[in-house]
Amino acid sequence: MSMGHCSEQRTGFEVTKDWNGADQFAIRSPRGASVRAEKNFSRSDSSVGLSAQVCLHGGQVVSWRNHRGEELLFSSSKAIFKPPRATRGGIPICFPQFGNCGTLEQHGFARNKIWTIDDEAPPLNYGDNNSNKASVDLLLKPSEDDLKCWPHCFELRLRVSLSMDGDLSLISRVRNVNGKPFSFAFAYHTYLSVSDISEVRIEGLETLDYLDNLSQRERFTEQGDAITFESEVDRVYVGCPGVIAVLDHGKKRTFIVRKEGLPDIVVWNPWEKKSKTMADFGDDEYKQMLCVDAAAVERAITLKPGEEWTGKLELSAVASTNCSDHLDRPGRL
């Protein structure tokens, strides 16, 4: 798909029109890495080299590529890239609830709304060094319909950044502009692309307690040296460390997941039986994906009027062997 035939500069972003007239916003890093936010996204529109793509629909990262142009996030071949459906893949934002545990639609409404470019984002409040990053700032405020379903005034800001080394970071800030406290859950519902789920293991969650969503959220303790996959998994690991590793032996690649302000990790793979019940997911695509979500699910986050919460996720893709020795000094892919 063409990047567009017209462009203008607005507050540091390049604004263009794609072939169907949708706005898209481009920003580029010193090494040519790019972050692009757009109202519509097509699978045929992909960048090579270090890049990420962010849809204004859902404030959702839909692509993250390394310097060889390899896609690091999974998106279903049956995904629907059109509102009001959330896109099956990438990194949907789950807010203000996760799952079906509340009164709202599954995973909340943030992933189904059209966000805006946040021209007034205060960069110093994010606590990150952006001198070597390409970033885009998005903003979501409640609509009248949202307030009928969830009567709390908030501002949800999202900064998506790509470093010169290709690390992808997402920083979210939720501010209570309400006259009373409110509580919410939050998750970066991250679909990682893997060679084969049978070749994947997760390290860093050993001995932790988890809530098993396949057993009415019964609480168990992880007994294995690492998490491997032989059937459907849907778990919320609680009180997790700030860094975990997802090893893909088939691709000799390790995803390093770093998080702050998000105490839980959700691990999900639908496996064969459930995959066949999902209209926007291929029957065999469970083999090529794994969701590893930095989240705040077990205990809701509560904000008093005027308070603000920050949650951070950083993803790195590094060369790996059958161990996670690269956690301290990874070799970037």
C-alpha positions in Angstrom: 0.0 0.0 0.0 1.3 3.4 -0.8 2.4 5.6 2.0 0.3 8.4 0.5 0.5 11.1 -2.0 0.4 14.2 0.2 2.0 15.1 3.5 2.4 17.9 5.9 4.4 18.5 9.1 2.6 18.9 12.4 4.3 19.1 15.8 7.2 16.9 14.6 5.0 14.2 12.9 4.7 13.6 9.2 1.0 13.4 8.4 0.1 11.6 5.2 -2.9 10.0 3.6 -3.0 6.4 2.6 -4.7 5.0 -0.5 -8.2 5.1 1.2 -7.8 8.5 2.7 -7.0 7.6 6.3 -4.6 9.8 8.2 -1.3 8.3 9.3 1.4 9.8 11.4 5.1 9.0 10.9 8.2 9.6 13.1 11.7 8.3 12.4 14.7 7.6 14.6 18.3 8.5 13.8 18.9 4.9 12.4 15.8 5.0 10.3 13.7 3.1 12.7 10.1 4.3 12.5 6.9 4.4 14.5 3.8 5.1 12.5 0.3 5.7 13.9 -2.6 5.4 11.5 -6.4 5.2 11.6 -6.5 2.0 9.4 -3.8 -0.6 8.9 -3.5 -3.1 6.1 -1.4 -6.3 6.3 0.0 -5.4 2.9 1.5 -2.2 4.3 4.7 -3.2 6.1 8.0 -1.5 6.6 11.4 -3.2 6.4 14.1 -2.8 9.0 13.7 -1.5 12.5 10.0 -0.4 12.7 6.8 -0.4 14.6 3.3 0.5 13.5 0.6 1.8 15.8 -3.1 2.1 15.0 -5.2 4.9 16.3 -7.9 2.3 16.5 -7.3 0.9 19.9 -4.0 2.7 20.4 -2.6 -0.7 19.3 0.8 -1.6 18.2 0.2 -4.0 15.2 3.8 -4.5 14.0 7.3 -4.6 15.4 10.2 -5.6 13.1 13.9 -6.1 13.7 16.6 -4.8 11.4 16.2 -7.8 9.1 12.6 -6.9 8.6 11.4 -10.0 10.5 8.0 -9.5 12.2 8.3 -10.1 15.9 4.6 -9.8 16.8 1.8 -12.2 15.8 -1.2 -11.1 13.9 -3.9 -13.6 12.7 -4.4 -14.0 9.0 -8.1 -13.7 9.8 -7.7 -10.5 11.9 -10.2 -7.7 11.2 -8.5 -4.3 10.8 -11.6 -2.2 11.1 -13.5 -0.6 14.0 -15.4 -1.5 16.2 -13.6 -4.9 16.4 -10.2 -5.1 18.2 -7.5 -6.5 16.0 -6.4 -10.1 16.8 -2.7 -9.7 17.2 -0.1 -7.1 18.0 -0.4 -5.4 21.5 -4.0 -4.4 22.3 -4.5 -2.2 25.4 -6.8 -3.8 27.9 -8.5 -1.1 30.1 -10.4 -0.6 32.4 -10.9 -4.3 32.8 -9.2 -7.6 31.8 -11.2 -10.6 30.7 -14.9 -10.9 31.4 -14.7 -10.3 35.1 -16.5 -7.0 35.1 -19.6 -5.3 33.6 -17.9 -4.1 30.4 -17.1 -5.8 27.2 -14.2 -8.3 27.3 -10.9 -6.6 28.1 -12.6 -3.2 28.4 -13.3 -0.5 25.8 -9.9 1.1 25.2 -8.9 -1.4 22.5 -12.0 -0.7 20.5 -11.9 3.2 20.5 -10.3 5.6 18.2 -7.5 7.4 20.0 -6.0 10.8 19.1 -2.4 12.0 18.7 -1.4 13.7 22.0 0.3 16.9 20.9 0.5 18.1 24.5 2.2 15.1 26.1 4.5 16.2 28.9 7.7 14.2 28.0 9.5 14.6 31.3 6.7 12.9 33.2 7.3 9.5 31.5 10.7 9.0 33.2 12.4 7.6 30.1 15.3 9.0 28.1 14.0 9.7 24.6 17.2 11.1 23.1 17.8 7.9 21.2 14.2 6.9 20.5 11.5 7.5 18.0 8.2 8.0 19.8 4.6 8.7 19.2 2.1 9.9 21.9 -1.6 8.9 21.9 -4.5 10.0 24.1 -7.8 8.4 25.0 -10.6 10.2 26.9 -14.0 8.8 27.7 -16.9 9.4 25.3 -20.5 10.0 26.5 -21.2 6.4 25.8 -18.2 5.3 27.8 -19.4 7.3 30.8 -22.8 5.6 30.7 -21.1 2.2 31.0 -18.2 3.2 33.2 -18.9 6.6 34.9 -15.4 7.8 35.6 -13.5 10.7 33.9 -10.0 9.7 33.0 -7.1 10.5 30.7 -5.2 7.5 29.3 -1.9 8.5 27.6 0.3 6.1 25.7 3.8 6.6 24.5 5.2 4.0 22.0 8.9 4.3 21.5 11.5 2.4 19.4 15.1 2.6 20.4 18.1 2.7 18.0 18.7 -1.0 19.0 15.2 -1.9 18.1 13.7 -2.2 21.6 10.0 -1.5 21.8 8.6 0.3 24.8 5.1 1.2 25.8 4.4 3.6 28.7 0.9 4.2 29.8 -0.4 6.8 32.3 -3.9 6.8 33.7 -5.0 10.0 35.4 -8.1 10.4 37.5 -9.8 13.6 36.6 -13.0 12.5 38.3 -14.5 13.8 41.5 -14.3 10.4 43.2 -11.9 7.4 43.3 -12.1 4.7 40.8 -10.4 1.3 40.3 -9.3 -0.5 37.1 -7.3 -3.4 35.7 -4.8 -3.0 32.9 -2.8 -5.2 30.5 -0.6 -5.0 27.5 -2.1 -8.0 25.7 1.1 -8.9 23.8 1.0 -11.5 21.0 4.5 -12.7 20.3 5.4 -14.4 17.1 7.1 -17.8 17.6 8.4 -20.6 15.4 6.3 -23.4 17.1 4.7 -23.2 20.5 6.2 -26.6 21.3 9.6 -25.1 21.0 9.0 -22.2 23.4 9.6 -21.9 27.1 9.3 -19.1 29.6 11.9 -18.5 32.3 11.5 -16.3 35.4 8.1 -17.4 36.7 9.3 -20.5 38.6 7.9 -21.1 42.1 5.3 -18.2 41.6 1.6 -18.5 42.4 -0.8 -18.3 39.5 -4.6 -18.0 39.0 -5.8 -20.6 36.5 -8.6 -19.3 34.3 -9.3 -22.8 33.1 -10.1 -23.9 36.7 -12.3 -21.0 37.8 -9.3 -18.9 38.8 -8.1 -21.4 41.3 -4.7 -20.6 42.8 -1.7 -22.9 42.1 2.1 -22.7 42.5 4.3 -23.2 39.5 6.3 -26.4 39.9 8.3 -26.5 36.7 11.8 -25.2 36.0 10.2 -23.2 33.2 6.8 -23.0 31.5 6.4 -25.2 28.4 3.3 -25.8 26.3 1.4 -29.0 25.5 -2.2 -27.8 25.8 -4.3 -24.7 26.3 -2.9 -22.3 28.9 -4.6 -19.3 30.5 -2.9 -18.2 33.7 -2.3 -15.0 35.7 1.1 -15.2 37.4 1.0 -12.8 40.4 3.8 -10.9 42.1 6.2 -11.4 39.2 9.8 -10.1 38.8 10.5 -7.1 36.6 12.2 -9.2 33.9 11.3 -12.5 32.4 12.5 -14.4 29.2 10.6 -16.1 26.5 12.9 -18.6 24.7 12.1 -19.7 21.2 14.4 -22.6 20.4 13.2 -22.9 16.8 14.2 -19.4 15.9 17.1 -19.2 18.4 15.6 -16.0 19.7 14.7 -14.8 23.2 12.2 -12.1 24.0 13.2 -10.2 27.1 10.1 -8.7 28.8 10.8 -5.8 31.2 8.0 -4.2 33.2 7.3 -1.6 35.9 4.0 -0.8 37.7 2.5 -4.0 36.4 2.8 -6.8 39.0 1.3 -9.7 37.0 2.1 -11.7 33.9 -0.7 -13.3 31.9 0.3 -16.3 29.8 -2.2 -17.5 27.2 -2.3 -19.9 24.3 -5.7 -21.1 23.1 -4.5 -24.4 21.6 -6.4 -26.4 19.0 -9.9 -26.8 20.4 -10.5 -23.2 21.4 -8.8 -21.9 18.2 -11.5 -23.5 16.1 -14.2 -21.5 18.0 -12.6 -18.1 17.3 -13.9 -16.4 14.1 -10.9 -14.1 13.7 -8.2 -16.7 14.4 -6.9 -19.5 12.2 -7.5 -23.1 13.3 -3.7 -23.9 13.5 -2.4 -20.4 14.3 -2.0 -21.2 18.0 1.3 -22.9 16.9 2.8 -19.6 15.9 1.8 -17.3 18.8 2.1 -16.8 22.5 0.5 -14.1 24.6 2.7 -12.9 27.5 1.0 -9.8 29.0 2.5 -7.4 31.5 -0.6 -6.7 33.6 -2.3 -5.5 36.8 -5.1 -8.1 37.1 -5.2 -9.8 40.5 -5.6 -6.5 42.4 -7.2 -3.5 40.9 -5.4 -0.2 40.7 -7.2 2.5 42.6 -6.7 6.3 42.0 -8.0 9.1 44.1 -9.1 12.3 42.3 -6.0 13.9 40.7 -3.8 10.9 41.1 -1.9 9.2 38.2 -0.7 5.7 37.6 2.2 4.7 35.3 2.8 1.3 33.7 5.8 0.4 31.5 6.6 -2.4 29.2 9.8 -2.9 27.3 10.4 -5.7 24.8 13.8 -6.8 23.4 14.5 -9.6 20.9 17.9 -11.1 21.4 19.9 -14.0 20.0 19.7 -17.0 22.3 20.7 -20.5 23.0 18.9 -22.9 25.3 19.4 -20.7 28.3 18.7 -17.1 29.3 22.3 -16.0 30.0 21.6 -12.9 27.8 19.4 -11.3 30.4 22.3 -9.1 31.6 24.1 -8.3 28.3 21.9 -9.5 25.4 23.1 -9.6 21.8 20.4 -7.8 19.8 18.8 -9.5 16.8 
